[in-house]
Amino acid sequence: MTTQLSTQPFDQAKSEVFAENLLATLNSGALSLMISIGHRTELFDTLADLPPATSPQIAEAAGLNERYVREWLGAMVTGRVVDYNPADKTYRLPAEHAAFLTRAAASDNIAVFAQYIPLLGAVEDQIIDCFYKGGGVPYSAYKRFHAVMAEDSGQSVVSALFDHVLPLVPGLIEDLERGIDVLDVGCGSGRALIRMGQAYPNSRFTGYDFSAEAIAIANAEAQRHHLSNIQFQVQDAAQIEEGDRYDLITTFDAIHDQARPDIVLRNIRQALRPTGIYLMQDIHASTDVGGNLEQGACHLLERKLEQVVEVSTAVG
């Protein structure tokens, strides 16, 4: 391949800034992997409960291998996540950082979302094949997909469900208390619907999702809670054929995942009773990439990564 020299004017200062940004991106990407490990091994939670401690002390408290904990701590220190005192070789997670990295932080725990980086990286080979051959990558190839999504929805949807989401519709909580028919399309592992089923025993809840794995998890969880007012079924949202059946239909962060959102929304409309309500929560983004520029580069990159996953799973 012959490389052609560009005839465009070259701004050296702009070039250097871009190179620095690329290096920062690489460092941040590596740090994201380590943050994911810190979340999954509960090292952040352990550190938050400890006074300044040595690597062996932290490893013992976490029940983990000390050598690996030591190397992880090295990444956390150089990434300015964990403080280090060279005098006594102790590590400390500042409270200001723990507020965004521990399970105690609830909906503010950003470490949960770091898990998407290794999840997406694990299917890079299959995605690259799709660039050449088309087709798609099935959900089954995304290891831990539903576990991570369940944690995600637990923070972004379920945590706000009763205080902020359901009260958006006047009288909806009272209707749920009296008893109505509810459908959640793209329910995933069913966390939101199970919480609603527990809170409103007089209402009847149905959850649809394309993934058999997610539905199996949801049904097991419903059985564990002895919920008789809820059912989960494997169902392609683009093939729902129901009419005037539900008083409330919800979609939480699901419509943007659909291969044919127009058909899904039409099916939702048909499945609603004449006085029914459709409640949708989704990503605030534009189909046109130009419409996302004001939302920041990080948000745009996150959205484009999601779209690669959506295309690969929908086509597959």
C-alpha positions in Angstrom: 0.0 0.0 0.0 1.4 3.4 -1.0 0.9 6.2 1.5 0.0 9.6 0.0 1.3 12.7 1.7 -1.5 15.0 2.6 -1.7 18.4 0.9 -3.6 19.9 3.8 -1.8 22.5 6.0 -0.3 20.9 9.1 -0.8 22.5 12.5 1.9 21.1 14.8 0.3 22.4 18.0 -3.0 20.8 17.1 -1.2 17.6 16.3 0.5 17.5 19.6 -2.7 18.2 21.5 -4.4 15.3 19.6 -1.6 12.9 20.4 -1.8 13.8 24.1 -5.5 13.2 24.0 -5.0 9.8 22.4 -2.5 8.8 25.0 -4.9 9.9 27.7 -7.6 7.8 26.1 -5.4 4.7 26.1 -4.5 5.3 29.8 -8.2 5.8 30.7 -9.2 2.7 28.8 -6.6 0.6 30.7 -7.8 2.2 33.9 -11.4 1.4 33.1 -10.5 -2.3 32.9 -8.9 -2.1 36.4 -11.9 -0.2 37.8 -14.1 -3.0 36.5 -11.9 -5.5 38.3 -12.1 -3.4 41.5 -15.8 -3.4 41.3 -16.2 -7.1 40.6 -13.8 -8.2 43.3 -15.3 -5.7 45.8 -11.9 -4.2 46.4 -13.4 -0.7 46.4 -15.9 -1.7 49.0 -13.2 -3.3 51.1 -10.9 -0.2 50.9 -13.8 2.1 51.8 -14.2 0.2 55.1 -10.5 0.2 56.0 -8.2 2.8 57.5 -4.9 3.3 55.6 -3.7 -0.3 55.0 -0.9 -2.2 53.4 -1.3 -4.5 50.4 -1.2 -7.7 52.5 -3.8 -6.2 54.9 -6.1 -5.2 52.0 -5.8 -8.6 50.4 -6.6 -10.4 53.6 -9.6 -8.2 54.3 -10.9 -8.8 50.7 -10.0 -12.6 50.7 -7.9 -12.2 47.6 -4.4 -13.0 46.3 -2.0 -10.4 47.6 0.2 -10.2 44.5 -2.7 -9.4 42.3 -4.1 -6.9 44.8 -0.7 -5.2 44.9 -0.5 -4.9 41.2 -4.1 -3.6 41.0 -3.3 -1.0 43.7 -0.3 0.1 41.7 -2.7 0.9 38.8 -5.1 2.7 41.1 -2.4 4.8 42.6 -0.9 5.9 39.3 -4.5 6.5 38.0 -5.0 8.8 41.0 -7.9 6.7 42.3 -6.2 5.5 45.5 -3.9 7.5 47.7 -0.5 6.0 48.7 1.8 6.8 51.6 5.3 5.7 50.7 6.5 6.2 54.3 4.5 3.3 55.7 3.4 1.7 52.3 -0.3 2.1 53.0 -3.2 2.7 50.6 -6.4 4.7 51.2 -9.5 5.2 49.1 -10.6 8.8 49.7 -14.2 9.2 50.8 -14.7 11.6 47.8 -13.7 8.8 45.5 -15.6 6.1 47.3 -18.7 8.1 46.7 -18.6 7.1 43.1 -16.9 3.7 43.3 -18.6 1.6 46.0 -21.9 -0.3 46.2 -22.8 2.0 49.1 -22.9 4.8 46.6 -26.0 3.2 45.1 -27.0 5.0 41.9 -23.8 7.1 41.9 -21.6 4.1 41.6 -19.8 4.7 38.3 -17.7 1.6 38.7 -20.6 -0.5 37.5 -20.4 1.0 34.0 -16.7 0.3 33.7 -17.7 -3.4 33.2 -18.9 -2.6 29.7 -15.4 -2.0 28.5 -14.1 -5.6 29.0 -17.6 -6.9 28.0 -17.3 -5.1 24.6 -13.6 -6.0 24.2 -14.3 -9.7 24.6 -16.3 -9.7 21.3 -13.9 -7.5 19.3 -12.9 -10.4 16.9 -16.5 -11.2 16.1 -17.4 -7.5 15.6 -14.4 -7.1 13.2 -15.6 -10.1 11.2 -19.0 -8.3 10.9 -17.3 -5.2 9.4 -16.0 -7.5 6.6 -18.9 -9.9 6.2 -21.9 -8.3 7.6 -24.3 -10.4 9.8 -24.2 -10.1 13.5 -23.0 -11.3 16.9 -25.6 -13.1 19.1 -26.3 -12.1 22.6 -24.8 -15.4 23.8 -21.3 -14.1 22.7 -21.5 -11.2 25.2 -20.4 -12.9 28.4 -22.0 -11.4 31.5 -24.1 -9.1 29.4 -27.3 -9.7 31.4 -25.5 -9.5 34.7 -24.0 -6.1 33.8 -27.3 -4.9 32.4 -29.1 -5.9 35.5 -26.7 -3.9 37.6 -27.0 -1.0 35.2 -30.8 -1.0 35.3 -30.8 -1.4 39.1 -29.0 1.9 39.3 -30.4 3.9 36.5 -34.0 2.7 36.5 -35.0 0.7 39.6 -33.4 3.2 42.1 -35.5 6.0 40.7 -38.7 4.0 39.9 -40.9 4.9 42.8 -39.6 8.3 43.7 -39.2 9.8 40.2 -40.4 7.7 37.3 -43.8 6.4 38.2 -44.9 9.7 39.7 -44.4 11.4 36.3 -47.9 10.1 35.3 -50.7 11.6 37.4 -52.8 9.0 39.1 -50.6 6.1 37.9 -49.5 4.9 41.4 -53.2 4.9 42.6 -54.1 2.8 39.5 -51.3 0.4 40.3 -52.5 0.1 43.8 -56.1 -0.6 42.7 -54.9 -3.2 40.1 -54.2 -2.9 36.4 -52.5 -4.9 33.6 -48.9 -4.0 33.0 -46.4 -5.0 30.3 -42.7 -4.2 30.3 -41.2 -4.6 26.8 -37.5 -5.5 26.8 -37.6 -6.4 30.5 -34.2 -8.0 30.6 -33.7 -9.8 33.9 -36.9 -8.3 35.3 -35.6 -6.1 38.1 -37.9 -3.2 37.5 -41.0 -5.4 37.0 -40.3 -7.5 40.1 -40.0 -4.4 42.2 -43.3 -3.2 40.9 -44.9 -6.7 41.4 -43.8 -6.6 45.0 -45.1 -3.1 45.6 -48.4 -3.5 43.8 -49.8 -6.9 44.5 -53.3 -6.1 43.1 -51.8 -5.4 39.6 -50.9 -8.0 37.0 -47.4 -7.8 35.4 -46.0 -9.3 32.2 -42.4 -9.0 31.0 -41.2 -9.7 27.4 -37.6 -10.0 26.3 -35.8 -11.4 23.2 -33.2 -13.2 25.4 -34.1 -16.6 26.8 -31.2 -16.3 29.3 -32.6 -13.0 30.7 -36.1 -14.4 30.9 -34.8 -17.5 32.8 -33.1 -15.2 35.3 -36.3 -13.1 35.7 -38.6 -16.2 36.2 -36.2 -17.6 38.8 -36.1 -14.3 40.6 -39.9 -14.0 40.6 -40.2 -17.6 42.0 -37.7 -16.8 44.7 -39.9 -13.9 45.8 -43.1 -16.0 45.5 -44.8 -13.5 43.1 -47.9 -14.9 41.6 -48.9 -11.6 39.9 -46.0 -11.6 37.4 -45.0 -13.7 34.4 -42.0 -13.4 32.0 -41.9 -14.7 28.4 -39.4 -14.9 25.6 -40.9 -12.6 23.0 -39.5 -10.5 20.1 -41.0 -7.0 20.5 -41.3 -6.7 16.8 -43.7 -9.7 16.7 -46.1 -8.7 19.5 -49.6 -9.3 18.2 -51.9 -8.2 21.0 -54.8 -5.7 21.1 -56.4 -3.6 23.8 -54.8 -5.7 26.5 -52.7 -3.5 28.8 -53.4 -0.4 30.9 -49.7 0.4 31.2 -46.8 -0.5 28.9 -43.3 0.5 29.9 -39.9 0.3 28.1 -36.8 1.1 30.1 -33.8 1.9 28.0 -35.0 -0.6 25.4 -36.4 1.1 22.3 -33.0 2.3 21.1 -31.9 -1.3 21.1 -34.5 -2.4 18.6 -33.7 -3.3 15.0 -37.2 -2.0 14.0 -38.3 0.5 16.6 -41.1 1.8 14.4 -42.7 -1.7 14.4 -42.2 -2.1 18.1 -43.8 1.2 18.9 -46.7 0.4 16.6 -47.2 -3.0 18.4 -47.1 -1.2 21.8 -49.8 1.2 20.6 -52.0 -1.7 19.5 -51.5 -3.6 22.7 -52.7 -0.6 24.8 -56.3 -0.2 25.9 -57.9 3.0 24.7 -57.2 4.7 28.0 -53.9 3.0 28.4 -50.5 4.7 29.1 -47.1 4.1 27.5 -44.2 5.1 29.7 -40.8 5.2 28.0 -37.4 5.9 29.4 -34.5 6.0 27.0 -31.2 7.6 26.0 -31.3 11.3 25.1 -29.5 11.3 21.7 -30.0 12.1 18.1 -30.1 9.8 15.1 -27.9 12.4 13.3 -24.4 12.3 14.8 -24.3 16.1 14.4 -27.1 16.4 17.0 -24.9 14.7 19.6 -21.9 17.0 19.5 -23.2 19.4 22.1 -23.6 16.5 24.6 -19.9 16.0 24.7 -17.4 13.6 23.1 -17.6 11.1 25.9 -21.4 10.8 25.6 -21.1 10.5 21.8 -18.4 7.7 22.0 -20.6 5.8 24.5 -23.6 6.1 22.2 -21.6 4.9 19.1 -20.2 1.9 21.0 -23.7 1.0 22.0 -24.8 1.3 18.4 -22.1 -1.2 17.3 -23.5 -3.7 19.8 -27.1 -3.0 18.8 -26.4 -3.6 15.1 -24.4 -6.8 15.7 -27.0 -8.3 18.0 -30.0 -7.2 16.0 -28.6 -8.5 12.7 -27.5 -11.7 14.3 
